[in-house]
């Protein structure tokens, strides 16, 4: 069991912990923006995307464009459908993103030799070079947002977010573009 795996060995399900009474009431006071977790997470995502845009601009990328390059480079994802699924965007948006990346010379597309219906993507040399610079920018963005947190606090935050995903009926996906992140610690 990895450090961030919240399931129990007996059931494979997350243990029931904490409050049994709902935290939020269905009123404006309870759901005020400064204490609404969904609102705060959305603001955090927007802040991280702005930071990523700033760090990716010198590479010729936007926050939307770096993820497919990282997925291709670090996860071996090689079809538009898989890229769309791992990026949580629709296939039309992914096609437009791939069009832009191809126009920039970062990737190429070709038909699969095994199944001509399938389009595969691969990084060009320029795409490989720019992809190598993505992870330091991602780390810088995350570290800037985690400034002042202890390692224990970061681990706790990760555990809490994973529990929320599980509680919401989701699962901890291995769609992270940087490899198997579960249980891996920065040392």
Order of alpha helices (4+ residues) and beta strands (2+ residues): alpha-alpha-alpha-alpha-beta-beta-alpha-alpha-alpha
